[in-house]
């Protein structure tokens, strides 16, 4: 992790209440299926849990406020496909 002589990860899977994939400057958050827990719903913060996918360009939107999925649907579909491949490879569910 701290060895600067080695390459950094190109892709990283994040897990919370749904899955997200970071790839380069982009982060794709998969659609959330289920119910937001009460303790999270009652907080005064954006949970990021939406029934539709979300795509962010972290190079210009580090706070993930501007969902650009409508501008880059192909990238979003490709990232969703990668999530599905990771899940199926690892018997995640």
C-alpha positions, 0 to 999 in steps of 0.5 A: 500500500505504501510502496511507491515503486508499485502501480496503484490499483486501476479499479476498486470496488467499494461496499456499503449498502450497495456496491460502487466501482472507482475506475480512474477519475470516475465513480459509479454507484450501483442502484440500491435495492432495498430499504434504507435503514431507519438510522440512516434515513433519519440523519441529515446527510445524503446517503447516496442510496438511489434506485438508479445508478449514479456516475461521478467524475471525481476529478471535477466533482470530488464531493459527488454532487453532480450525477453525470450518468445521463451524459455518459451512459456507456461508461455507467453500463460498462462499470455496472458490468464490471461490478456484476462480473466481480460479484459473479466471480466471487459468489458475493451474494 
